[in-house]
Amino acid sequence: MVGSISVLGSTGSVGVQTLDVAERLGIPVKAMSGNRNIKLLEQLARRFNPEFVCVYDEDAAKQLKISLADTDIKVGSGMAALTDCACCYAACVVTAVSGSVGLIPTLAAIDEGHRIALANKETLVCGGEIVMQRAREKGAQIVPVDSEHSAIFQCLEAQGSERALRHILLTGSGGPFRGKLLEETRNVTPAMAVAHPKWNMGAKISVDSATMMNKGLEFIEAMHLFSVTPDEIKVIIHPESIIHSMVEYTDGCVLAQLGIPDMALPIQYALTYPERMDSPYSAPDFTALGKLSFFEPELEKTPCLALAMDCARRGGTASAVMSAANEEAVALFLKEKLCFGAISDIVADCVYELALSGTPTLEALRNADDVARRFVKENFRKY
Ligand code: MG
């Protein structure tokens, strides 16, 4: 088990659940960051008493500094503080921020050889080659928190060092609009899109689940994390979300990881790995479930998933452009400035207009992120 942690994105859904797990396991929280929810961040800082708290926004940090003036907790702001938060306080950082903002602090923590409990999938989607290469060089462990990747990680662990993998079988619930035609969901509201049938998550990832972009991001994440090609990953729709993913080996045997759909389980495993610790959670009640079902993904009804799979094959900056454009498009949708069906339209147009091939540098990725965001902000009214 890790000795202490820092948590990037501590006020988000995974962040708060991580802190609950850490408290239950008695793991000290040395540093934490938040985004805009300063009130919650203050409460969490008082509850966990870290050495350092940071907020990206400078004004919000000033406000927090005043609120925490009666404590010894240091307060910082900006990317430098977020990077310090990841590097300087604990040997394990949980990256639970949403979006590509996680990339730089994650790389910095890797340089320190820290364990990365990775909940921020955009980090690998944008900079997968660079992150994994750096982690190999520095000997930093990347332990996934995303439930599917935790499942695959556990199935691969069970096999030991000998690699005889044929396919990764990446499962997904299909989201709240499974089976619906594109025309039927074009104008759904943010409230409808964030109401996920199986998982309780933050707004951005809930919308990504509804468009199936989340499964697309996970496809790319899996490709980098487990060094496989797009052809070695199969997506399987499994609405009950009891199997969290599987690994098919060359002899035709398949290992699956099962559990109730609660993020506390993969979070706990990322913190206790390679050990397992007690938890208050029960295994699924199989006889009550009766059966588990599986379907082929319907790519013609899920253009975001199809696009992400195409970006995975294209390489270059395609995934970084897609992810940044998607972040902006989802933010506009949540503000009711873009309709649900237009998310995939504008993200696809952005990718096919802006993505570059070749092996991207960090600079090229940063640039791709900027131009993609600008494209969406300048063009969304046309959709
Ligand atoms: Mg997931």
Residues whose N, C-alpha, C, O or C-beta is under 5 A from the ligand:
A	BS01	MG	D146 S147 E148
